[in-house]
Amino acid sequence: MRRLIVLALLAIAAAALWSRRTAPSRVRAALAPRPGETILEVGPGAGQHAVAVAGRLAPGGTLEVLDARREPLDRTLRRAAEHRVEGVVATQADAGAMPYADASIDGAYVVAEPADGAAALRELHRVVRPGGRVVVGRALRECAEAAGFRFEGRSGGPLGYVARLGRD
């Protein structure tokens, strides 16, 4: 019984650590969004990252949020409206077949791992412009490098971090 309690506490601590490592402020700092840019978020979840990033794109910028499910997109749009953040555009599509033109996105980020991370990162390599950047969680770094992105740095410790990668 004591072992189960210890394991449960370790799981809770690990979840809290991961949450801090991928906090919206950390993702936003690694991505460094600028006014007028077009940024893509794959898998917006509850929309907390979208609000943090979209606010930095004004005036004239757009945050594209992409998810295969409608519910996270609706949640993200509601959260943006509650925070009076404009320029958020929701698209329901599979991350492995993104409906964006080649080299049309300035930067992107993926916090939650998609079902097929390798396919999603290959698509991101296609849609992110040369000179653009991508921010991913630790679990996706290898997939991102295999897709052709160049590691530029990380924010966080060895157990949980976000990596910034560039596109040549």
C-alpha positions as CSV (number, residue, x, y, z in Angstrom):
1,M,0.0,0.0,0.0
2,R,2.8,2.4,0.9
3,R,4.4,1.7,-2.5
4,L,1.2,2.7,-4.3
5,I,0.9,5.9,-2.4
6,V,4.5,6.8,-3.2
7,L,4.0,6.0,-6.9
8,A,0.8,8.0,-7.0
9,L,2.6,11.0,-5.4
10,L,5.4,10.7,-7.9
11,A,2.9,10.6,-10.8
12,I,1.2,13.8,-9.5
13,A,4.6,15.5,-9.1
14,A,5.6,14.5,-12.6
15,A,2.4,15.8,-14.1
16,A,2.8,19.1,-12.2
17,L,6.4,19.4,-13.4
18,W,5.4,18.7,-17.0
19,S,2.6,21.3,-16.8
20,R,5.1,23.9,-15.6
21,R,7.6,23.0,-18.3
22,T,4.9,23.5,-21.1
23,A,3.2,26.5,-19.5
24,P,1.9,29.0,-22.0
25,S,4.5,31.6,-21.0
26,R,7.3,29.1,-21.7
27,V,5.9,28.1,-25.1
28,R,5.3,31.8,-26.0
29,A,8.8,32.7,-25.0
30,A,10.4,29.9,-27.0
31,L,8.2,30.7,-30.1
32,A,8.7,34.5,-29.8
33,P,5.6,35.4,-31.9
34,R,5.6,38.9,-33.5
35,P,2.8,41.2,-34.7
36,G,1.6,40.4,-38.2
37,E,2.8,36.8,-38.2
38,T,0.8,33.7,-39.0
39,I,1.3,31.1,-36.3
40,L,-0.1,27.5,-36.2
41,E,-1.0,25.6,-33.1
42,V,-1.6,21.9,-33.6
43,G,-3.9,20.4,-30.9
44,P,-5.1,23.4,-29.0
45,G,-6.6,21.5,-26.0
46,A,-8.3,24.0,-23.7
47,G,-6.9,27.0,-25.5
48,Q,-4.6,28.4,-22.8
49,H,-1.6,28.5,-25.2
50,A,-3.7,30.1,-27.9
51,V,-4.7,33.1,-25.8
52,A,-1.1,33.6,-24.7
53,V,0.3,33.5,-28.3
54,A,-2.6,35.2,-30.2
55,G,-2.3,38.3,-28.0
56,R,1.3,38.8,-29.3
57,L,0.3,38.7,-33.0
58,A,-1.8,41.9,-33.1
59,P,-2.1,43.9,-35.1
60,G,-2.6,42.0,-38.2
61,G,-1.5,38.5,-37.2
62,T,-3.4,35.3,-37.2
63,L,-3.3,32.2,-35.0
64,E,-4.4,29.2,-36.9
65,V,-5.5,26.4,-34.5
66,L,-5.8,22.9,-36.0
67,D,-7.4,19.8,-34.5
68,A,-9.1,16.7,-35.9
69,R,-11.9,17.1,-33.3
70,R,-14.4,20.0,-33.1
71,E,-14.6,20.3,-29.3
72,P,-11.1,21.6,-28.7
73,L,-11.5,24.1,-31.5
74,D,-14.8,25.4,-30.0
75,R,-13.2,25.6,-26.5
76,T,-10.3,27.6,-27.9
77,L,-12.5,30.0,-29.7
78,R,-14.7,30.5,-26.6
79,R,-11.6,31.1,-24.5
80,A,-10.2,33.6,-27.0
81,A,-13.5,35.5,-27.0
82,E,-13.6,35.5,-23.2
83,H,-10.2,37.1,-23.2
84,R,-11.1,39.5,-26.1
85,V,-8.3,38.0,-28.2
86,E,-8.8,38.4,-32.0
87,G,-7.3,36.7,-35.0
88,V,-7.8,33.1,-33.9
89,V,-9.0,30.9,-36.8
90,A,-10.1,27.3,-36.1
91,T,-9.7,24.5,-38.7
92,Q,-10.8,21.0,-38.2
93,A,-8.4,18.7,-40.1
94,D,-5.9,15.9,-39.5
95,A,-2.4,17.0,-38.5
96,G,-1.0,14.6,-41.0
97,A,-2.8,16.3,-43.9
98,M,-2.8,20.1,-43.2
99,P,-4.9,22.3,-45.4
100,Y,-2.4,25.1,-45.6
101,A,-0.2,26.1,-48.6
102,D,3.5,25.3,-48.6
103,A,5.6,27.8,-46.7
104,S,2.6,29.8,-45.6
105,I,3.2,29.7,-41.8
106,D,5.8,31.8,-39.9
107,G,5.9,29.5,-36.9
108,A,4.1,26.7,-35.2
109,Y,3.9,24.8,-31.9
110,V,2.7,21.4,-30.8
111,V,2.3,20.9,-27.0
112,A,0.2,17.7,-26.9
113,E,1.6,14.9,-29.0
114,P,-0.6,14.1,-32.0
115,A,-1.7,10.6,-32.9
116,D,1.0,10.4,-35.6
117,G,3.7,12.8,-34.5
118,A,6.0,12.0,-37.4
119,A,3.3,12.7,-40.0
120,A,2.3,15.9,-38.3
121,L,6.0,17.1,-38.2
122,R,6.5,16.3,-41.8
123,E,3.5,18.4,-42.6
124,L,4.7,21.2,-40.4
125,H,8.0,21.1,-42.4
126,R,6.0,21.6,-45.5
127,V,3.8,24.5,-44.3
128,V,6.3,26.4,-42.2
129,R,8.3,28.9,-44.3
130,P,12.1,28.7,-44.6
131,G,13.5,30.7,-41.7
132,G,10.4,29.9,-39.6
133,R,10.4,28.1,-36.3
134,V,8.6,25.3,-34.5
135,V,8.3,24.7,-30.7
136,V,7.6,21.1,-29.6
137,G,7.5,19.2,-26.3
138,R,10.4,16.9,-25.4
139,A,8.7,13.8,-26.7
140,L,8.5,15.2,-30.3
141,R,12.1,16.6,-30.6
142,E,13.4,13.5,-32.4
143,C,10.5,13.4,-34.8
144,A,11.0,17.1,-35.5
145,E,14.7,16.7,-36.3
146,A,13.9,13.6,-38.5
147,A,11.4,15.8,-40.4
148,G,14.2,18.3,-41.3
149,F,14.0,20.8,-38.5
150,R,17.2,22.1,-36.9
151,F,17.5,22.2,-33.0
152,E,18.1,25.7,-31.8
153,G,17.6,25.4,-28.0
154,R,15.3,24.4,-25.2
155,S,13.6,25.8,-22.2
156,G,13.2,23.6,-19.1
157,G,15.1,20.8,-17.5
158,P,15.9,17.3,-18.7
159,L,12.6,15.7,-17.6
160,G,10.4,18.2,-19.3
161,Y,11.1,20.9,-21.7
162,V,10.0,22.6,-24.9
163,A,12.4,22.7,-27.8
164,R,12.7,25.4,-30.4
165,L,13.6,24.2,-33.9
166,G,14.3,26.2,-37.0
167,R,13.4,25.4,-40.6
168,D,16.1,26.0,-43.3
